Amino acid sequence: MTAETTHSASSAPPQPKRRRFFSTGLKKILLIFLMFSILTGSTLTMKSREAEGLCIPCWLCGPVDCIVVPIIAKIIQLIFKAIIKQNIHDHINSEINWIVEDFFEDFWVKGLAEMTEFLSAMGMYQMEILGAMLDAKHQLETQRLFWQLHAEAHKDYHPSEEICWMGTAARSLAASEARGLFNKRVMADYELDRQLGNANMNGAQSVQRDKAVRWMQFVTTYCDPKDNDWTGPGTGLDLACDHDGPGGAGTTGATNPNRKNIDIDYGRLIDQKRTLEVNFEGPTVIPPPDDEEDVLAMSSNLYGTSVLSRNISRQKLRSRFGQKLYIDLRSVAAKRSVAQNTFNSIVGMKSAGTSDTSLISGGPPLTRTFLAAAFKQLMPAGTPDSEIYAIIGENPSFYAQLEVLAKKIYQNPDFYSGLYDKPANVARKSVAMKAIDLMLDRILYESELRQEMLLSVLLSSYSRDDFRKLNNEIINTQKARD
C-alpha cells in the first residue's frame, strides 16, 4: 500500500454502507460492459480483416486501422488503467472502512471494552485481596511492635533489687547530712562560748571554775581508779576518784564502767562507732545522752583545755595593753576553732540521723530497717537485729548511710551477680554509682579544705616570731632613716 493510497484512504469521508455498495456495483457493471464492447469490436474487426484478406479488399480499412486503432488502443489503455486504479483504490478503501467500521467498531472496540471492564473488575477484586493482605500485614506488624514495646517497657521499668538497695539506703541521706551540719555548728558555738566565757557556761567566771567543773565530771563519769599504778585500795586514782571524799559512801570512779576514760579515748568514742547519739536539734534532754556529754568532754580536753584568761576588766580594756592582750586572746581562740572544726565535722557526720518513721503505720524507723537488711546479708545467718543496730545505731548517721552506699553494697556478692541484668537496670546502677562517687568526692574535697586551713594556721603560728622580728627590723630601719 502506497503513501498516496493510505492518504486517500485516511482522508476519504465515511459513506453509508448501502450507498457504497451501489456505487461499487455500478462500477463493476460499467467495467464489464466496456470489456464486452471492446472484445466484440475486436472480433468484428478481425472478421472484417479476414474477409478483406480473403474475399473483398476494402480501400478504407488500411488507413483507418493504421490511425484509429492505436488511438483506440491508447484510449482503452488509459480508460482501463484509470478504471483498474480506481477499482483497486475503492477495494482498498472498502477494506479499510470494513476494518475500521465493521470489524473494529462492531467487534474489536466492543471486545476491548468488555475485556477492559472484565480486567478492571478482576483487577479490583485482586487489589481487594492484596489490600486485605496489606492490611493484615500492617496490623500484624503494628501488633508485634506494640507487644515488643510493651515487653521492653516492662523490662526497662522493672528495677532490680540492687537499685532498691541504693534508693532505700539514700532516702534520708540528705536530711541526715543537714542534721549533722547543724550539730557541727552547735558544737562550734559551744566551744567558742566556752573560750570567750559567755553566760551560762562553766568557765564564765574564771579559768579555775571551768577546771573545777570538768574535774567533778571526770571523777563521777570518766575516772578509772586503777589508773596511775593501781596496786590495791588507796593506790592509783582510788582517792582521786572518790565521789564524796573520805568517810563517805565509798563510791569511786565512773558509775558506768563502759564510760571509763571515754573522754580521752578517741578510737572507742568516735572512730569505732558509726553513729553517735548526738542530736542538738531536738528538745533538751536531761540528763543528756552519754554520747553528747562524752563528745563535749573530749572536745574540751583536745581543744583549749585551759580556757582564755578571764582576768580582763573593763578598766584594762580601756588601755592599749589590755586591748592588745584581748586581741591576742581572740587570735588564740580563732586558731583553736580552726583546729576544732575537723573534730566537729567528724562528729557531725557520725551524729544520729533522721528516723524516717512512717507516721501512718507508726512502725519502727524505716531507715535503720533498710540499712539493717543490707548489713544482715553480710553477717552470719541468724544474727539478731539488736546486734546490727548496735553497729549502725538506732538512728543511722550520715556516715553510716554513706558507708552502706559506698562500701557495704559492693561487699555483697549478689551485687556483682546482679550486673547480669537488663541494660536499663545496669545503666541505672551506673548512674547511682556515679552519684555516690560524686558524694564521696565532695566529702574528700571538704576534708582537703580543712586540711589546708590547718596547715595554713600551723604555718602562720610557726612563722609568727620571724614575722615579728622582721617587722621590728623594718620599723627600726625606718626610724633610723628618719
C-alpha positions in Angstrom: 0.0 0.0 0.0 1.5 3.3 -1.1 1.5 6.6 0.8 -0.9 8.1 -1.7 -3.3 5.2 -1.2 -3.0 5.5 2.6 -3.5 9.2 2.4 -6.6 8.8 0.2 -8.0 6.1 2.5 -7.5 8.2 5.6 -8.8 11.3 4.0 -11.9 9.7 2.4 -15.0 10.7 4.2 -17.1 7.8 5.6 -20.0 6.8 3.4 -23.1 4.8 4.3 -22.8 1.1 3.6 -25.8 0.9 1.2 -24.6 3.8 -1.0 -21.1 2.4 -1.1 -22.5 -0.9 -2.1 -24.4 0.6 -5.1 -21.5 2.7 -6.3 -19.2 -0.3 -6.3 -21.7 -2.5 -8.2 -22.3 0.2 -10.8 -18.7 0.5 -11.5 -18.4 -3.2 -11.9 -21.2 -3.4 -14.4 -19.8 -0.5 -16.4 -16.4 -2.1 -16.4 -17.9 -5.5 -17.7 -19.9 -3.6 -20.4 -16.8 -1.8 -21.6 -14.8 -5.0 -21.7 -17.6 -6.8 -23.6 -17.8 -4.0 -26.1 -14.1 -3.9 -26.8 -13.9 -7.6 -27.2 -16.9 -7.6 -29.5 -15.4 -4.8 -31.6 -12.1 -6.6 -31.9 -13.8 -9.8 -33.1 -15.8 -7.9 -35.7 -12.6 -6.1 -36.9 -10.7 -9.4 -37.1 -13.5 -11.0 -39.1 -13.7 -8.0 -41.4 -10.0 -8.2 -41.9 -10.1 -11.9 -42.6 -12.9 -11.3 -45.1 -11.0 -8.4 -46.6 -7.8 -10.5 -46.9 -9.6 -13.5 -48.2 -12.6 -12.1 -50.1 -13.2 -8.4 -50.6 -10.4 -5.7 -50.4 -11.6 -2.5 -48.6 -10.0 0.7 -49.6 -10.9 2.4 -46.4 -9.7 -0.3 -43.9 -6.0 0.3 -44.3 -5.7 4.0 -43.4 -8.3 3.7 -40.7 -6.7 0.8 -39.0 -3.3 2.5 -39.0 -4.6 5.7 -37.4 -7.7 4.8 -35.4 -6.6 1.5 -33.8 -3.5 2.9 -31.9 -5.7 5.8 -30.7 -8.4 3.5 -29.6 -5.9 1.2 -28.0 -4.3 4.1 -26.2 -7.7 5.3 -25.1 -8.7 1.9 -23.9 -5.4 1.6 -22.1 -5.9 4.8 -20.3 -9.5 4.0 -19.5 -8.7 0.6 -18.3 -5.7 1.9 -16.3 -7.8 4.6 -14.6 -10.6 2.0 -14.0 -8.2 -0.5 -12.6 -6.5 2.1 -10.4 -9.9 3.4 -9.2 -11.1 -0.1 -8.6 -8.0 -1.0 -6.6 -8.4 2.3 -4.6 -12.1 1.5 -4.0 -11.3 -2.0 -2.9 -8.6 -0.8 -0.5 -10.8 1.9 0.9 -13.6 -0.6 1.3 -11.3 -2.9 3.1 -10.1 -0.2 5.4 -13.6 1.0 6.0 -14.6 -2.5 6.8 -11.7 -3.0 9.2 -12.4 0.4 10.9 -16.1 0.5 10.9 -17.3 -3.1 10.7 -14.6 -5.1 12.4 -13.0 -2.6 14.7 -16.2 -0.7 15.8 -18.5 -3.6 15.9 -16.2 -6.3 17.2 -12.8 -5.0 18.3 -13.9 -2.0 20.2 -16.7 -3.8 21.9 -14.4 -6.7 22.7 -11.8 -4.4 24.1 -14.4 -2.6 26.2 -15.7 -5.8 27.5 -12.2 -7.1 28.1 -11.2 -3.8 29.8 -14.3 -4.0 32.0 -13.5 -7.6 32.9 -9.9 -6.9 33.6 -10.8 -3.8 35.7 -13.3 -5.8 37.7 -10.9 -8.7 38.1 -8.1 -6.2 38.9 -10.2 -4.6 41.6 -11.0 -8.0 43.1 -7.3 -8.8 43.1 -6.4 -5.4 44.6 -9.1 -6.1 47.3 -7.3 -9.3 48.1 -4.0 -7.6 48.0 -5.3 -4.7 50.2 -6.6 -7.2 52.7 -3.2 -8.9 52.8 -1.5 -5.5 53.2 -4.0 -4.6 56.0 -3.3 -7.9 57.7 0.5 -7.3 57.3 0.4 -3.8 58.8 -1.9 -5.0 61.5 0.3 -7.9 62.5 3.4 -5.6 62.3 1.8 -3.0 64.4 0.6 -5.5 66.9 4.0 -7.1 67.0 5.7 -3.7 67.5 3.2 -2.9 70.3 3.9 -6.1 72.2 7.6 -5.6 71.6 7.5 -2.1 73.1 5.3 -3.4 75.8 7.9 -6.1 76.7 10.7 -3.5 76.5 8.8 -1.1 78.7 8.1 -3.9 81.2 11.7 -4.9 81.1 13.1 -1.3 81.4 10.7 -0.2 84.1 11.2 -3.2 86.3 14.1 -2.2 88.6 16.3 -4.8 90.1 16.8 -5.4 93.8 20.2 -3.7 93.9 18.6 -0.4 92.7 16.1 -0.7 95.6 19.1 -1.1 97.9 20.6 2.2 96.7 17.3 4.0 96.6 16.1 3.0 100.1 19.5 3.5 101.7 19.7 7.0 100.3 16.2 8.1 101.1 17.1 10.1 104.3 20.7 10.8 103.4 20.2 14.5 102.7 18.2 15.0 105.9 20.9 13.2 108.0 23.6 15.3 106.4 21.7 18.5 107.2 21.3 17.4 110.8 25.0 16.6 111.0 25.9 20.1 109.7 23.6 21.6 112.3 25.3 19.6 115.1 28.7 20.6 113.9 27.7 24.3 114.1 26.2 23.8 117.6 29.5 22.3 118.8 31.5 25.1 117.3 29.3 27.7 119.0 29.6 25.8 122.3 33.4 25.7 122.3 33.6 29.4 121.2 31.3 30.4 124.1 33.4 28.3 126.4 36.6 30.0 125.3 35.1 33.5 125.5 33.4 33.0 128.8 29.8 33.7 127.7 27.0 33.5 130.2 25.6 30.1 131.4 29.0 28.4 130.7 31.0 26.6 133.3 34.1 28.7 132.8 32.2 32.0 132.5 33.6 33.3 135.9 37.2 32.0 135.8 39.5 29.5 134.4 39.6 27.7 137.7 35.8 27.3 137.7 36.0 25.6 134.3 38.6 23.2 135.5 36.7 22.5 138.7 33.5 21.6 136.9 35.4 19.4 134.5 37.2 17.7 137.4 34.0 16.8 139.1 32.7 15.4 135.8 35.8 13.4 135.4 35.6 12.0 138.9 32.0 10.9 138.6 31.9 9.9 135.0 35.3 9.0 133.5 37.6 8.3 136.3 39.2 4.8 136.5 40.6 4.1 140.0 43.1 1.6 138.5 45.0 4.2 136.5 48.2 5.7 137.8 49.9 2.5 139.0 47.0 1.0 141.0 48.1 -1.9 143.2 45.2 -2.0 145.7 42.8 0.1 147.7 44.2 3.5 148.3 46.6 3.4 145.4 46.4 4.7 141.8 43.5 7.1 141.4 41.4 5.5 144.1 41.4 8.5 146.3 41.0 10.9 143.4 38.0 9.1 142.1 36.2 9.1 145.5 32.9 10.9 144.8 32.2 12.2 148.3 35.7 12.1 150.0 36.9 10.0 152.9 34.2 8.7 155.2 31.5 8.8 152.5 29.6 6.1 150.8 32.8 4.8 149.2 31.7 5.2 145.6 34.7 5.7 143.4 35.3 6.2 139.7 32.8 6.1 136.8 29.4 4.9 137.7 29.2 3.3 134.2 32.2 1.1 133.6 31.8 1.4 129.8 32.5 5.2 130.1 35.8 4.9 131.9 38.3 7.2 130.2 35.9 7.6 127.3 36.6 11.3 127.3 40.2 10.7 126.1 39.7 7.5 124.1 39.1 8.8 120.5 39.1 5.4 119.0 36.5 3.9 121.3 34.2 7.0 121.3 34.3 8.3 117.8 36.4 6.2 115.4 34.9 2.8 116.2 31.3 3.9 116.2 29.3 4.5 113.1 26.6 6.5 114.8 26.8 8.8 117.8 23.7 9.6 119.8 24.3 13.3 119.4 21.3 15.4 118.4 21.3 19.1 119.4 18.4 19.8 117.1 15.7 18.4 119.2 14.5 19.5 122.7 16.9 19.5 125.5 17.0 16.1 127.3 18.1 15.9 131.0 20.3 14.1 131.6 21.7 14.4 128.1 22.7 11.2 126.1 26.0 9.8 127.1 27.5 10.4 123.7 26.7 14.1 123.8 28.4 14.5 127.2 31.4 12.4 126.2 31.9 14.3 122.9 31.8 17.7 124.6 34.2 16.5 127.3 36.7 15.2 124.7 36.4 18.4 122.8 37.3 20.3 125.9 40.3 18.1 126.6 41.6 18.3 123.0 41.0 22.0 122.2 41.5 24.6 124.8 41.9 22.6 127.9 42.7 25.9 129.6 40.2 28.5 128.5 41.2 32.0 127.8 42.0 34.3 130.7 39.1 36.0 132.4 41.4 38.5 134.2 40.5 41.3 131.9 38.3 44.0 133.5 36.7 46.9 131.7 39.4 49.2 133.1 42.1 47.1 131.5 40.3 47.1 128.2 40.5 50.9 128.1 44.2 50.7 128.0 46.3 50.0 124.9 47.9 47.0 126.5 44.6 45.5 127.6 43.2 45.9 124.1 46.3 44.2 122.6 46.0 41.4 125.1 42.4 40.8 124.3 43.1 40.8 120.5 45.8 38.2 121.1 43.4 36.1 123.1 40.8 36.2 120.3 43.6 35.2 117.8 44.2 32.1 120.0 40.5 31.3 120.1 40.3 31.6 116.3 43.2 29.1 115.8 41.6 26.7 118.3 38.3 26.9 116.4 40.1 26.0 113.1 41.7 23.0 114.8 38.4 22.0 116.4 36.5 22.3 113.1 37.8 19.0 111.9 36.7 17.3 115.1 33.3 18.9 114.9 32.9 17.8 111.2 33.6 14.2 112.1 31.2 14.2 115.0 28.6 15.9 112.8 28.9 13.2 110.1 28.5 10.5 112.8 25.7 12.2 114.7 22.3 10.5 114.8 20.4 10.8 111.5 16.7 11.2 110.8 14.5 8.3 111.9 12.3 8.4 108.8 9.4 6.8 110.7 6.1 6.4 109.0 3.5 8.5 110.8 0.6 6.4 109.3 1.9 3.0 110.2 3.6 4.1 113.4 6.2 1.4 112.9 9.9 1.4 113.6 12.3 3.8 111.9 12.4 2.8 108.2 16.0 4.0 107.6 17.6 1.7 110.1 15.3 -1.2 108.9 16.6 -0.9 105.4 20.2 -0.5 106.5 19.9 -3.4 108.8 18.7 -5.6 105.9 21.8 -4.6 103.9 24.1 -5.4 106.9 22.3 -8.7 107.6 23.2 -10.1 104.2 26.9 -9.7 105.1 26.6 -11.3 108.5 26.1 -14.9 109.6 22.7 -16.3 109.4 20.6 -15.8 112.5 22.2 -12.6 113.6 19.7 -10.7 115.7 18.7 -7.2 114.8 19.8 -5.8 118.1 23.4 -6.7 117.2 23.1 -5.0 113.9 21.6 -1.9 115.5 24.5 -1.8 117.9 26.8 -1.4 114.9 24.8 1.1 112.8 22.9 2.8 115.6 19.2 3.2 116.3 19.1 6.2 114.0 21.9 5.7 111.5 24.1 8.7 110.9 25.1 10.2 107.6 28.4 8.4 107.9 26.6 5.0 108.4 24.3 5.5 105.5 27.1 6.6 103.2 29.2 3.6 104.2 26.3 1.3 103.2 26.0 3.0 99.8 29.7 3.4 99.1 31.1 0.2 100.6 28.9 -2.4 102.1 26.7 -2.9 99.0 29.8 -3.8 97.0 30.9 -6.3 99.6 27.8 -8.4 98.8 28.4 -11.0 96.0 24.8 -10.6 95.0 25.6 -7.1 93.7 28.0 -8.5 91.1 25.7 -11.3 90.0 23.0 -8.7 89.7 25.0 -6.9 87.0 23.9 -9.7 84.6 20.7 -7.8 84.3 18.7 -5.8 81.8 20.6 -3.0 80.1 18.3 -0.4 81.6 19.0 -1.6 85.2 22.7 -1.7 84.5 22.6 1.9 83.3 20.6 2.8 86.4 23.2 1.2 88.6 26.0 3.0 86.8 24.3 6.4 87.3 23.6 5.6 91.0 27.3 4.6 91.5 28.4 7.8 89.8 26.2 9.8 92.1 27.7 8.1 95.2 31.1 8.6 93.8 30.4 12.4 93.5 29.2 12.5 97.1 32.5 10.9 98.2 34.5 13.3 96.1 32.7 16.2 97.7 33.4 14.9 101.2 37.0 14.3 100.4 37.2 17.8 98.9 35.8 19.4 102.1 38.3 17.3 104.1 41.2 18.6 102.0 39.9 22.2 102.5 40.0 21.7 106.3 43.5 20.2 106.0 44.7 23.2 104.0 43.2 25.5 106.6 45.0 23.6 109.4 48.3 23.8 107.6 47.9 27.5 106.9 47.2 28.2 110.6 50.1 26.0 111.6 52.4 27.7 109.2 51.2 31.1 110.4 51.9 30.1 114.0 55.4 28.9 113.2 56.3 32.0 111.2 54.8 34.4 113.8 58.1 35.0 115.7 60.0 35.5 112.4 57.3 37.9 111.2 57.5 40.0 114.4 61.3 40.0 114.2 61.2 41.2 110.6 58.6 43.7 111.3 60.6 45.2 114.2 63.7 45.4 111.9 61.7 47.3 109.3 60.4 49.7 111.9 63.8 50.3 113.4 65.3 50.8 109.9 62.6 53.3 109.1 63.2 55.2 112.3 67.0 55.3 111.6 66.4 56.8 108.2 64.1 59.4 109.7 
